[in-house]
Amino acid sequence: MIIGSKTVASHKASPSTRISNGGRNSSIELLRIIAMFMILAHHFVVHNGYDVKNLSLGPERIFFQLVMQGGGKVGVIIFFTISAWFFLDKEQTIKSNFKRIWILEREVLFWSLALMAFFLVFDRADFGMKTIVRSVAPTIMGMWWYVTAYATFLALLPFLSKGLRALGEHMHYALAITVLVIWGLTSFIPGTSGVNDSVFGFIYLFILISAYKWYMKPFTLKQTWLMTGIGLGFFLLYTCASIVLSLFGIDVGIFITGPFKLPVIMVGFGIFLLFDRLSFRSRIINRIAQSAFAVYLITDHPATRTLLWKHLFVLEDLYQQPFAILQILGILLIIYLVCTLIDFVRQGLFAVTVDRNRGRWFELVWNGIESKSKHLQEERTLS
C-alpha cells in the first residue's frame, strides 16, 4: 500500500458504499467468493498428503506454488479487507462488536459440532480426543486460526478505532508509515519474519486501510493497477530467484510466504479497490457469497482436511492425470459448490430457529450484565 501526500477530510463514497444503502454490492460479494476459492486452492496445496516440492520443477509446480499456494495468502488479505472496509463506515462500540462475535460463534459452533458428529459416525479414525475437546469450544481452542484471530480483532476493534480517530490525520499517517517501514519494507527481504501473529497482522492491516479510507485521496485506476502490478512483480521476481536457487540444490519454495508481507498486501488491497470501482446487483451472487465463510469452516476443519487432501484428492495421484491443473480446479469448484449447498441447509435451519429474532439472546445476556453492573455500582455509591 502506498501512503500519499494528498488527503481529504472524508473518503469519497465508493460504489460499494453507495449501493450498500439499497442492498449488497454484488461486485464485492463476487470478490468474496473468489477470495474464498483462492483460500481453498491454497489449502489443497499446503495440506495435501503429497508435498508439492517433490514435483519436478516446471510450469505445473510453479502454478501450484505461485498461483494456488501464493494466491491463498492474497485471498486472506481480500477477505479481511472486505470486512474492515465497511467497519470504517460506522462507529464501533463494545456492544456491537461482541454481538458480532456472538453471531459469528453460532455458525462456528454449529459447524464444529456438526462435523464432530459426522466424523464420529463415519470416520472416527481421523477424529481424536484432542479434536473432540476443541470442537466444544472451537474459537477459544483455535480450531480455525482465522476465526480465533478475527474474533479477537473484533473484541479490540472499538478501542483500536477510537484510538486511531483520536490520533488525527498526521499522527495516523506517521503510524502507518512507521509500520510500513518496520514490517512492510523489510518484508521484501527474503528470510525476514515480518508480522507472524495473525491478530497483530489484522491490526497492521486495519491501520493501513483506515489511513487510506479516512484521509487519502482515492487512488485513480492507473494508481491502483500500478500498486497491484508492483506487488505481482515481486511475486514473479522471487519466483525467478527461487528457480535459479533450485538449480543449485537450494529449494526455498517459489512464493512469498506469510499473508502480511507487503507485496501480498499490495496485490490483495489492489484487487479489492478494482472490484470496489464496480457496482451491480445479483441475487444469485449475493446468495452464494453468504456461504463463503462456511466453505472455509467445512473444508479447513482438521478432520475434513485429512479426508479431502490426504485420502480423497492427493496431488501425487491427480498430477498423473491429463490436464491435471484443470481437473484439480474443477474438483475444487465442485467442493466449493457442495459446501455452499450444505450451508444453505444450515441457513434454512437457522431461519426457523435462532435467526427468527437474531441477536435476542445476546441482548438478554448483555442487558442482564449491564443491569447487574449498574446495581452493584449503586450499592457501592450508597455504601
GUKOLRO-629933 format. One line per 5 residues: number of its first residue (from 1); their letters; for each residue x, y, z of N, C-alpha, C. Coordinates in steps of 0.05 Angstrom, whole numbers, always signed. Example, Ala and Ser with C-alpha at 12.3 -4.5 7.8 and 13.67 -1.06 7.14 Angstrom:
! residues 2
1	AS	+264 -114 +156 +246 -90 +156 +264 -66 +156 ~ +257 -45 +142 +273 -21 +143 +258 +1 +157 .
This chain:
! residues 383
1	MIIGS	+17 -24 +0 +0 +0 +0 +18 +25 +0 ~ +9 +45 -14 +25 +70 -17 +12 +92 +0 ~ +27 +105 +17 +17 +127 +32 +24 +153 +16 ~ +3 +167 +7 +8 +191 -9 +6 +216 +7 ~ +12 +238 -6 +11 +263 +9 -15 +278 +6 .
6	KTVAS	-31 +271 -14 -57 +285 -17 -78 +272 +0 ~ -93 +288 +15 -113 +277 +32 -139 +292 +29 ~ -160 +280 +39 -186 +293 +40 -198 +288 +68 ~ -216 +305 +76 -227 +303 +103 -242 +277 +106 ~ -257 +269 +87 -272 +244 +88 -270 +230 +61 .
11	HKASP	-267 +204 +61 -263 +189 +37 -287 +191 +19 ~ -282 +196 -7 -304 +197 -26 -319 +171 -27 ~ -346 +172 -27 -362 +148 -27 -356 +130 -50 ~ -350 +105 -45 -344 +86 -66 -370 +73 -75 ~ -370 +59 -98 -394 +46 -107 -404 +26 -86 .
16	STRIS	-386 +12 -72 -395 -8 -53 -410 +6 -30 ~ -401 +30 -22 -414 +44 -1 -441 +54 -9 ~ -442 +65 -33 -468 +77 -43 -489 +55 -46 ~ -482 +33 -58 -502 +12 -63 -510 -2 -37 ~ -493 -1 -17 -499 -15 +8 -524 -3 +21 .
21	NGGRN	-532 +22 +14 -556 +33 +25 -581 +20 +15 ~ -579 +7 -9 -602 -6 -21 -597 -36 -24 ~ -576 -46 -13 -570 -75 -16 -540 -79 -20 ~ -532 -104 -19 -504 -110 -22 -494 -106 -51 ~ -470 -95 -53 -458 -92 -79 -447 -119 -88 .
26	SSIEL	-457 -130 -109 -450 -157 -118 -422 -159 -128 ~ -409 -137 -136 -381 -138 -144 -364 -146 -120 ~ -370 -135 -97 -355 -142 -72 -362 -170 -63 ~ -387 -178 -66 -395 -205 -59 -382 -226 -78 ~ -380 -219 -103 -366 -236 -122 -337 -239 -114 .
31	LRIIA	-324 -217 -106 -296 -218 -97 -294 -235 -72 ~ -313 -234 -54 -313 -251 -30 -312 -281 -38 ~ -328 -288 -58 -329 -316 -68 -302 -323 -80 ~ -291 -305 -97 -265 -311 -109 -243 -314 -88 ~ -243 -296 -68 -223 -298 -47 -224 -324 -33 .
36	MFMIL	-248 -334 -27 -251 -359 -13 -242 -382 -30 ~ -247 -381 -56 -237 -402 -75 -207 -402 -75 ~ -194 -378 -74 -165 -377 -73 -154 -390 -47 ~ -169 -385 -25 -161 -397 +0 -164 -427 -1 ~ -185 -437 -13 -190 -466 -16 -167 -478 -33 .
41	AHHFV	-160 -465 -54 -138 -475 -71 -112 -476 -56 ~ -107 -456 -39 -83 -455 -22 -83 -479 -3 ~ -105 -485 +9 -107 -507 +28 -101 -534 +14 ~ -110 -536 -11 -105 -561 -26 -75 -566 -28 ~ -59 -545 -32 -30 -548 -36 -17 -552 -9 .
46	VHNGY	-22 -535 +11 -7 -535 +36 -14 -558 +54 ~ -39 -568 +52 -48 -590 +70 -48 -617 +56 ~ -39 -618 +31 -41 -643 +16 -22 -664 +27 ~ -30 -689 +23 -13 -711 +32 +12 -715 +16 ~ +15 -701 -6 +39 -702 -23 +51 -674 -24 .
51	DVKNL	+76 -671 -16 +89 -645 -16 +94 -636 -44 ~ +85 -612 -51 +88 -602 -78 +117 -599 -86 ~ +135 -596 -66 +163 -593 -72 +176 -619 -83 ~ +161 -641 -80 +171 -666 -91 +167 -668 -122 ~ +151 -650 -132 +147 -649 -161 +171 -637 -174 .
56	SLGPE	+177 -645 -198 +199 -634 -213 +192 -605 -221 ~ +213 -588 -222 +209 -560 -227 +199 -557 -256 ~ +176 -543 -259 +164 -539 -285 +140 -522 -282 ~ +126 -517 -304 +103 -499 -304 +81 -507 -284 ~ +77 -534 -282 +56 -543 -263 +63 -537 -235 .
61	RIFFQ	+88 -542 -227 +96 -537 -199 +95 -507 -194 ~ +104 -491 -213 +103 -462 -209 +74 -453 -206 ~ +56 -464 -221 +27 -457 -218 +17 -465 -190 ~ +23 -489 -181 +14 -498 -155 +24 -480 -133 ~ +50 -473 -134 +62 -457 -112 +57 -427 -115 .
66	LVMQG	+60 -417 -139 +58 -388 -142 +29 -379 -143 ~ +12 -392 -159 -15 -383 -163 -33 -394 -141 ~ -32 -420 -136 -51 -432 -116 -42 -427 -88 ~ -17 -434 -82 -8 -430 -54 -4 -401 -47 ~ +9 -386 -65 +13 -357 -60 -13 -342 -62 .
71	GGKVG	-31 -350 -80 -57 -337 -83 -74 -338 -58 ~ -71 -359 -43 -86 -362 -18 -80 -341 +2 ~ -54 -332 +2 -46 -310 +20 -60 -284 +12 ~ -62 -280 -14 -76 -256 -24 -105 -258 -17 ~ -117 -282 -19 -145 -286 -12 -151 -278 +17 .
76	VIIFF	-133 -284 +35 -137 -276 +63 -138 -246 +66 ~ -120 -232 +52 -120 -203 +53 -146 -192 +43 ~ -155 -202 +20 -180 -193 +8 -204 -198 +27 ~ -205 -222 +38 -228 -229 +55 -230 -211 +79 ~ -207 -206 +92 -207 -188 +115 -212 -159 +107 .
81	TISAW	-201 -150 +85 -205 -123 +76 -234 -117 +71 ~ -249 -135 +60 -278 -131 +55 -292 -124 +81 ~ -286 -139 +103 -298 -133 +129 -289 -107 +140 ~ -263 -103 +140 -251 -79 +152 -261 -53 +138 ~ -264 -55 +112 -272 -31 +96 -299 -20 +105 .
86	FFLDK	-318 -38 +111 -344 -29 +119 -346 -23 +149 ~ -328 -34 +165 -326 -26 +193 -320 +4 +196 ~ -305 +14 +176 -296 +42 +178 -319 +62 +172 ~ -341 +52 +162 -364 +69 +156 -382 +75 +180 ~ -378 +61 +202 -396 +65 +224 -380 +64 +251 .
91	EQTIK	-392 +75 +271 -379 +75 +297 -378 +47 +309 ~ -355 +40 +320 -352 +14 +332 -355 +16 +362 ~ -374 +0 +373 -378 +0 +402 -372 -28 +413 ~ -367 -29 +439 -362 -54 +452 -385 -73 +448 ~ -409 -63 +452 -433 -80 +449 -437 -90 +421 .
96	SNFKR	-434 -73 +401 -439 -82 +373 -418 -103 +364 ~ -394 -100 +374 -373 -119 +365 -375 -146 +380 ~ -383 -145 +405 -388 -170 +419 -413 -184 +408 ~ -432 -169 +398 -455 -181 +385 -446 -194 +359 ~ -427 -182 +344 -416 -195 +320 -403 -221 +327 .
101	IWILE	-388 -221 +349 -374 -245 +358 -395 -267 +365 ~ -416 -258 +379 -437 -277 +387 -449 -290 +362 ~ -456 -274 +342 -469 -284 +318 -449 -302 +302 ~ -424 -293 +301 -403 -310 +289 -400 -337 +302 ~ -401 -336 +329 -397 -361 +344 -419 -381 +340 .
106	REVLF	-443 -372 +335 -465 -390 +330 -459 -408 +305 ~ -450 -395 +283 -444 -410 +259 -420 -428 +264 ~ -399 -417 +277 -375 -433 +282 -381 -457 +299 ~ -396 -453 +320 -402 -475 +338 -420 -496 +324 ~ -438 -487 +307 -455 -505 +292 -438 -524 +275 .
111	WSLAL	-420 -513 +259 -404 -529 +242 -384 -546 +258 ~ -374 -536 +280 -356 -552 +296 -370 -577 +307 ~ -394 -573 +318 -408 -596 +329 -419 -615 +307 ~ -429 -603 +285 -439 -619 +263 -418 -637 +251 ~ -394 -625 +247 -372 -640 +235 -362 -661 +255 .
116	MAFFL	-362 -655 +281 -354 -674 +301 -373 -698 +299 ~ -399 -693 +298 -418 -715 +297 -414 -732 +272 ~ -409 -718 +249 -405 -733 +224 -381 -751 +225 ~ -359 -741 +234 -334 -757 +234 -334 -779 +256 ~ -348 -774 +278 -350 -795 +298 -366 -818 +288 .
121	VFDRA	-385 -813 +270 -402 -834 +259 -389 -848 +235 ~ -377 -832 +217 -368 -842 +191 -338 -845 +188 ~ -322 -831 +204 -293 -832 +201 -279 -826 +227 ~ -284 -843 +246 -274 -839 +273 -243 -839 +274 ~ -230 -852 +255 -201 -854 +254 -188 -827 +252 .
126	DFGMK	-201 -808 +239 -189 -781 +235 -199 -761 +256 ~ -211 -771 +278 -222 -753 +298 -213 -762 +325 ~ -191 -751 +335 -181 -758 +361 -194 -743 +384 ~ -186 -750 +408 -197 -738 +432 -191 -708 +434 ~ -167 -700 +424 -159 -672 +425 -178 -656 +407 .
131	TIVRS	-186 -667 +385 -204 -652 +367 -232 -651 +379 ~ -240 -672 +393 -266 -671 +406 -267 -649 +427 ~ -247 -646 +442 -245 -624 +462 -247 -597 +449 ~ -231 -594 +427 -231 -568 +413 -257 -562 +400 ~ -273 -583 +393 -298 -579 +380 -319 -566 +398 .
136	VAPTI	-316 -569 +424 -336 -558 +442 -332 -528 +445 ~ -307 -519 +443 -301 -490 +445 -282 -483 +423 ~ -291 -483 +398 -273 -480 +375 -259 -454 +373 ~ -272 -432 +381 -259 -406 +378 -237 -402 +399 ~ -243 -409 +424 -223 -407 +445 -200 -426 +441 .
141	MGMWW	-206 -450 +431 -186 -470 +427 -171 -468 +401 ~ -178 -449 +384 -164 -445 +359 -168 -467 +338 ~ -193 -477 +336 -198 -497 +316 -193 -486 +288 ~ -201 -461 +283 -195 -447 +258 -180 -422 +265 ~ -156 -419 +255 -139 -396 +263 -153 -369 +256 .
146	YVTAY	-166 -368 +232 -178 -343 +224 -201 -335 +243 ~ -216 -354 +252 -239 -349 +270 -229 -337 +296 ~ -209 -350 +307 -198 -341 +333 -186 -313 +330 ~ -170 -309 +309 -157 -283 +305 -178 -261 +299 ~ -198 -267 +283 -218 -248 +276 -235 -240 +300 .
151	ATFLA	-243 -260 +316 -259 -254 +340 -243 -237 +359 ~ -218 -242 +362 -200 -226 +379 -199 -197 +369 ~ -195 -195 +342 -194 -169 +330 -220 -153 +334 ~ -243 -167 +332 -269 -154 +337 -271 -143 +365 ~ -261 -159 +384 -262 -150 +412 -245 -125 +417 .
156	LLPFL	-223 -123 +402 -205 -100 +405 -213 -76 +387 ~ -230 -81 +367 -236 -61 +347 -247 -35 +358 ~ -266 -35 +377 -276 -9 +387 -254 +9 +398 ~ -235 -3 +412 -213 +13 +424 -193 +21 +402 ~ -188 +3 +384 -170 +9 +362 -181 +32 +344 .
161	SKGLR	-206 +30 +337 -219 +50 +320 -219 +78 +333 ~ -227 +78 +358 -228 +104 +373 -200 +115 +377 ~ -181 +98 +382 -153 +107 +385 -142 +119 +360 ~ -147 +106 +337 -137 +116 +312 -151 +143 +305 ~ -177 +145 +311 -191 +170 +306 -179 +193 +323 .
166	ALGEH	-172 +186 +348 -161 +206 +367 -134 +215 +358 ~ -119 +198 +344 -92 +206 +335 -94 +229 +316 ~ -114 +230 +300 -116 +251 +279 -101 +243 +254 ~ -104 +260 +234 -93 +253 +208 -62 +250 +208 ~ -48 +270 +218 -19 +269 +216 -6 +247 +232 .
171	MHYAL	-16 +242 +257 -5 +221 +273 -13 +193 +262 ~ -37 +192 +250 -45 +167 +238 -27 +160 +214 ~ -21 +181 +198 -2 +177 +176 +25 +168 +187 ~ +34 +181 +208 +60 +174 +219 +61 +145 +229 ~ +39 +136 +241 +37 +108 +250 +37 +89 +226 .
176	AITVL	+22 +96 +205 +21 +79 +181 +48 +77 +168 ~ +62 +99 +166 +89 +99 +154 +108 +83 +171 ~ +105 +85 +197 +123 +71 +215 +120 +41 +212 ~ +95 +31 +212 +91 +2 +210 +99 -8 +182 ~ +95 +10 +162 +104 +2 +135 +134 -1 +133 .
181	VIWGL	+148 +16 +147 +178 +14 +147 +187 -10 +163 ~ +174 -15 +186 +183 -37 +203 +176 -64 +191 ~ +151 -67 +182 +142 -93 +173 +138 -95 +143 ~ +134 -71 +130 +129 -71 +102 +154 -73 +85 ~ +172 -54 +88 +196 -54 +72 +214 -77 +77 .
186	TSFIP	+216 -86 +103 +233 -109 +109 +222 -135 +98 ~ +195 -135 +91 +184 -160 +81 +193 -165 +52 ~ +206 -146 +39 +217 -150 +13 +242 -166 +14 ~ +254 -168 +38 +279 -182 +41 +273 -212 +48 ~ +281 -230 +31 +276 -259 +37 +288 -267 +64 .
191	GTSGV	+273 -283 +79 +283 -293 +105 +275 -277 +129 ~ +264 -252 +125 +255 -236 +147 +228 -246 +157 ~ +224 -244 +183 +200 -256 +195 +175 -239 +190 ~ +177 -212 +192 +154 -195 +188 +133 -199 +210 ~ +108 -195 +203 +86 -199 +223 +77 -228 +221 .
196	NDSVF	+82 -243 +242 +74 -271 +243 +48 -276 +258 ~ +43 -259 +278 +19 -263 +294 -6 -253 +278 ~ -26 -270 +276 -49 -265 +258 -66 -241 +269 ~ -69 -239 +295 -85 -217 +307 -70 -191 +301 ~ -44 -191 +306 -29 -167 +302 -28 -160 +272 .
201	GFIYL	-28 -180 +255 -29 -176 +227 -55 -162 +219 ~ -77 -169 +231 -103 -156 +225 -102 -127 +234 ~ -90 -122 +257 -87 -94 +267 -70 -78 +248 ~ -48 -90 +239 -30 -77 +220 -45 -69 +195 ~ -61 -88 +184 -77 -82 +160 -97 -60 +165 .
206	FILIS	-110 -61 +188 -131 -41 +195 -119 -13 +197 ~ -95 -11 +207 -81 +15 +209 -78 +27 +181 ~ -69 +10 +162 -64 +19 +135 -90 +25 +120 ~ -109 +7 +122 -135 +11 +108 -149 +36 +118 ~ -150 +40 +145 -164 +63 +156 -150 +89 +148 .
211	AYKWY	-123 +89 +147 -109 +113 +138 -116 +121 +110 ~ -119 +100 +93 -126 +105 +65 -155 +115 +63 ~ -174 +102 +76 -202 +109 +73 -210 +135 +87 ~ -198 +140 +110 -205 +164 +124 -193 +190 +113 ~ -168 +188 +104 -153 +212 +98 -142 +215 +70 .
216	MKPFT	-138 +193 +56 -125 +196 +30 -144 +201 +7 ~ -134 +214 -13 -149 +217 -38 -150 +190 -52 ~ -174 +181 -60 -176 +154 -72 -157 +150 -95 ~ -145 +127 -97 -127 +121 -119 -142 +122 -145 ~ -129 +132 -165 -141 +130 -192 -138 +101 -202 .
221	LKQTW	-151 +96 -224 -149 +69 -235 -120 +62 -242 ~ -105 +82 -253 -77 +77 -260 -61 +71 -235 ~ -65 +87 -214 -50 +82 -189 -56 +55 -177 ~ -81 +47 -179 -89 +21 -168 -76 -2 -183 ~ -76 +0 -210 -63 -21 -226 -33 -20 -221 .
226	LMTGI	-21 +3 -217 +7 +5 -211 +15 -9 -185 ~ -1 -4 -164 +5 -17 -139 +2 -47 -141 ~ -19 -56 -154 -23 -85 -157 -1 -97 -174 ~ +6 -83 -195 +27 -93 -213 +54 -95 -200 ~ +61 -76 -183 +86 -77 -168 +87 -101 -149 .
231	GLGFF	+64 -105 -136 +63 -129 -118 +66 -155 -133 ~ +52 -157 -156 +55 -181 -173 +84 -184 -183 ~ +96 -161 -189 +124 -161 -199 +143 -174 -179 ~ +138 -168 -154 +155 -181 -133 +150 -211 -130 ~ +125 -218 -134 +119 -247 -135 +135 -261 -157 .
236	LLYTC	+135 -249 -180 +150 -261 -203 +180 -260 -199 ~ +189 -237 -187 +218 -235 -182 +228 -256 -163 ~ +213 -261 -141 +221 -281 -122 +219 -309 -135 ~ +199 -312 -152 +196 -338 -166 +221 -344 -183 ~ +230 -324 -198 +254 -328 -215 +278 -333 -198 .
241	ASIVL	+281 -318 -176 +304 -322 -158 +304 -350 -146 ~ +280 -360 -139 +278 -387 -127 +284 -408 -147 ~ +276 -404 -172 +282 -424 -193 +312 -426 -197 ~ +326 -403 -197 +355 -403 -200 +368 -418 -177 ~ +358 -412 -153 +370 -425 -129 +365 -456 -130 .
246	SLFGI	+342 -464 -140 +336 -492 -141 +354 -507 -160 ~ +365 -493 -180 +384 -505 -198 +410 -512 -184 ~ +415 -499 -162 +439 -504 -146 +433 -521 -121 ~ +409 -534 -122 +401 -552 -100 +390 -538 -75 ~ +384 -512 -77 +373 -497 -54 +344 -492 -60 .
251	DVGIF	+326 -508 -47 +298 -507 -52 +284 -492 -29 ~ +277 -466 -35 +265 -450 -14 +236 -443 -21 ~ +225 -457 -41 +197 -451 -49 +197 -428 -69 ~ +174 -424 -82 +173 -404 -103 +150 -384 -99 ~ +145 -377 -74 +125 -356 -70 +132 -341 -44 .
256	ITGPF	+121 -318 -40 +126 -302 -16 +109 -313 +7 ~ +122 -324 +27 +107 -335 +50 +96 -313 +68 ~ +74 -319 +81 +63 -301 +101 +42 -282 +88 ~ +18 -281 +99 -3 -265 +88 +1 -235 +92 ~ +19 -227 +109 +22 -199 +116 +47 -187 +104 .
261	KLPVI	+60 -200 +85 +82 -189 +70 +71 -166 +53 ~ +86 -145 +49 +77 -121 +35 +69 -128 +6 ~ +84 -143 -9 +74 -150 -37 +47 -163 -37 ~ +42 -181 -17 +16 -194 -15 -6 -174 -9 ~ +0 -155 +9 -20 -134 +16 -25 -117 -8 .
266	MVGFG	-5 -109 -22 -8 -92 -46 -26 -105 -67 ~ -22 -131 -72 -39 -145 -91 -67 -148 -81 ~ -70 -157 -56 -97 -161 -45 -113 -136 -43 ~ -101 -114 -32 -115 -89 -30 -121 -77 -57 ~ -102 -80 -75 -106 -70 -103 -129 -84 -116 .
271	IFLLF	-131 -110 -114 -154 -124 -126 -180 -115 -113 ~ -180 -111 -87 -204 -101 -74 -213 -74 -85 ~ -194 -56 -88 -201 -29 -99 -211 -31 -128 ~ -201 -50 -143 -210 -53 -171 -239 -62 -171 ~ -246 -81 -154 -274 -91 -152 -292 -70 -140 .
276	DRLSF	-281 -54 -122 -297 -33 -109 -305 -11 -128 ~ -292 -9 -151 -299 +11 -171 -324 +2 -187 ~ -331 -24 -185 -353 -34 -200 -378 -33 -182 ~ -401 -34 -195 -426 -33 -180 -449 -47 -195 ~ -458 -70 -185 -481 -83 -197 -493 -101 -176 .
281	RSRII	-517 -111 -182 -531 -128 -163 -538 -155 -176 ~ -534 -176 -161 -542 -202 -170 -551 -218 -145 ~ -576 -226 -144 -585 -241 -121 -571 -268 -119 ~ -564 -280 -141 -551 -306 -141 -523 -304 -129 ~ -508 -284 -138 -481 -279 -127 -482 -273 -97 .
286	NRIAQ	-501 -255 -90 -503 -248 -61 -511 -272 -44 ~ -527 -289 -55 -536 -313 -41 -513 -333 -37 ~ -498 -337 -58 -475 -355 -56 -454 -344 -37 ~ -450 -318 -38 -429 -305 -21 -435 -308 +9 ~ -461 -311 +16 -468 -315 +44 -456 -340 +56 .
291	SAFAV	-449 -359 +39 -438 -385 +48 -408 -386 +45 ~ -395 -365 +37 -366 -365 +33 -351 -373 +58 ~ -360 -362 +81 -346 -368 +106 -350 -397 +114 ~ -374 -408 +108 -380 -436 +114 -362 -454 +98 ~ -355 -447 +73 -337 -463 +57 -310 -466 +72 .
296	YLITD	-301 -444 +84 -276 -445 +99 -279 -462 +124 ~ -301 -459 +139 -304 -475 +163 -306 -504 +157 ~ -320 -512 +136 -323 -540 +130 -297 -552 +120 ~ -284 -539 +100 -261 -551 +87 -235 -549 +103 ~ -234 -529 +122 -209 -526 +137 -212 -537 +165 .
301	HPATR	-233 -552 +170 -235 -567 +195 -213 -589 +195 ~ -199 -594 +217 -176 -613 +217 -183 -640 +205 ~ -206 -651 +213 -213 -677 +202 -220 -676 +173 ~ -234 -655 +165 -241 -652 +136 -216 -649 +119 ~ -196 -633 +129 -171 -630 +115 -158 -657 +110 .
306	TLLWK	-158 -674 +130 -145 -700 +127 -161 -717 +106 ~ -187 -716 +108 -203 -732 +90 -200 -722 +61 ~ -202 -696 +57 -201 -685 +30 -174 -687 +17 ~ -153 -677 +31 -127 -673 +18 -107 -696 +23 ~ -113 -714 +41 -95 -736 +46 -106 -764 +38 .
311	HLFVL	-133 -765 +34 -145 -790 +27 -159 -789 -1 ~ -175 -768 -5 -192 -767 -29 -177 -754 -53 ~ -165 -732 -49 -153 -716 -71 -124 -711 -66 ~ -108 -731 -69 -79 -729 -64 -65 -719 -90 ~ -48 -700 -87 -35 -688 -110 -19 -708 -126 .
316	EDLYQ	-6 -727 -113 +10 -746 -127 -7 -762 -147 ~ -32 -768 -140 -49 -784 -158 -60 -766 -180 ~ -69 -742 -173 -81 -723 -193 -60 -713 -212 ~ -36 -710 -203 -15 -699 -221 -10 -717 -245 ~ -16 -742 -242 -10 -761 -264 -32 -760 -286 .
321	QPFAI	-54 -747 -280 -77 -747 -299 -73 -726 -321 ~ -85 -730 -344 -84 -710 -365 -98 -684 -356 ~ -87 -661 -364 -98 -635 -357 -102 -634 -326 ~ -80 -640 -312 -82 -642 -283 -91 -616 -270 ~ -81 -593 -279 -88 -568 -266 -118 -562 -270 .
326	LQILG	-128 -567 -294 -157 -562 -299 -174 -582 -282 ~ -165 -607 -280 -180 -626 -264 -181 -617 -234 ~ -158 -609 -224 -157 -600 -196 -174 -576 -191 ~ -173 -556 -209 -190 -533 -206 -220 -540 -208 ~ -226 -560 -225 -254 -569 -226 -263 -583 -201 .
331	ILLII	-245 -599 -189 -251 -612 -164 -256 -592 -142 ~ -239 -571 -141 -242 -551 -121 -268 -535 -124 ~ -276 -530 -149 -301 -517 -154 -325 -533 -145 ~ -323 -559 -150 -345 -577 -141 -347 -578 -111 ~ -323 -579 -98 -323 -579 -68 -335 -553 -58 .
336	YLVCT	-329 -531 -71 -339 -505 -62 -370 -505 -65 ~ -380 -515 -88 -409 -515 -92 -423 -533 -73 ~ -412 -557 -68 -424 -576 -49 -426 -564 -21 ~ -404 -551 -12 -404 -538 +14 -424 -516 +16 ~ -427 -501 -6 -447 -479 -7 -475 -490 -5 .
341	LIDFV	-481 -512 -19 -508 -524 -17 -513 -535 +11 ~ -493 -547 +23 -496 -557 +50 -502 -534 +69 ~ -488 -511 +65 -493 -488 +82 -521 -476 +78 ~ -532 -479 +54 -559 -470 +50 -578 -484 +69 ~ -573 -509 +75 -589 -525 +94 -586 -512 +122 .
346	RQGLF	-561 -506 +129 -556 -494 +155 -570 -467 +157 ~ -570 -451 +136 -583 -425 +137 -614 -429 +140 ~ -624 -450 +127 -653 -456 +130 -660 -463 +159 ~ -643 -479 +171 -647 -486 +199 -646 -462 +218 ~ -626 -445 +212 -624 -420 +228 -648 -402 +224 .
351	AVTVD	-658 -401 +200 -680 -383 +193 -705 -389 +210 ~ -709 -415 +216 -733 -422 +232 -727 -426 +261 ~ -702 -421 +269 -695 -424 +298 -682 -398 +308 ~ -655 -397 +309 -641 -375 +322 -643 -349 +307 ~ -648 -349 +281 -650 -324 +266 -678 -312 +265 .
356	RNRGR	-697 -325 +278 -724 -313 +278 -724 -287 +294 ~ -707 -285 +314 -703 -260 +328 -673 -257 +332 ~ -658 -250 +311 -629 -251 +310 -617 -232 +332 ~ -601 -244 +349 -587 -229 +369 -603 -225 +395 ~ -627 -237 +397 -644 -233 +420 -631 -244 +445 .
361	WFELV	-619 -268 +443 -606 -280 +467 -582 -263 +476 ~ -568 -252 +456 -546 -234 +464 -556 -210 +479 ~ -578 -198 +469 -589 -174 +482 -597 -180 +510 ~ -609 -204 +514 -618 -212 +541 -594 -214 +560 ~ -573 -228 +550 -549 -231 +566 -535 -204 +572 .
366	WNGIE	-532 -188 +551 -519 -162 +554 -534 -144 +573 ~ -561 -143 +569 -577 -126 +587 -576 -136 +616 ~ -575 -162 +619 -573 -173 +646 -547 -165 +659 ~ -525 -167 +645 -499 -160 +656 -498 -130 +661 ~ -509 -114 +643 -510 -85 +646 -526 -77 +670 .
371	SKSKH	-549 -90 +674 -566 -84 +697 -553 -91 +723 ~ -540 -114 +723 -526 -123 +747 -503 -104 +754 ~ -489 -95 +733 -466 -76 +737 -476 -50 +749 ~ -499 -39 +739 -510 -14 +749 -519 -18 +778 ~ -530 -41 +784 -540 -46 +811 -516 -47 +831 .
376	LQEER	-494 -60 +823 -471 -61 +840 -459 -33 +844 ~ -459 -17 +823 -448 +9 +824 -465 +27 +843 ~ -491 +24 +842 -509 +39 +860 -504 +31 +889 ~ -500 +5 +894 -495 -4 +921 -469 +7 +932 ~ -449 +8 +915 -423 +20 +924 -426 +49 +929 .
381	TLS	-442 +63 +913 -446 +92 +918 -460 +98 +944 ~ -481 +81 +950 -496 +84 +975 -479 +77 +1000 ~ -461 +57 +996 -445 +50 +1019 -422 +70 +1023 .
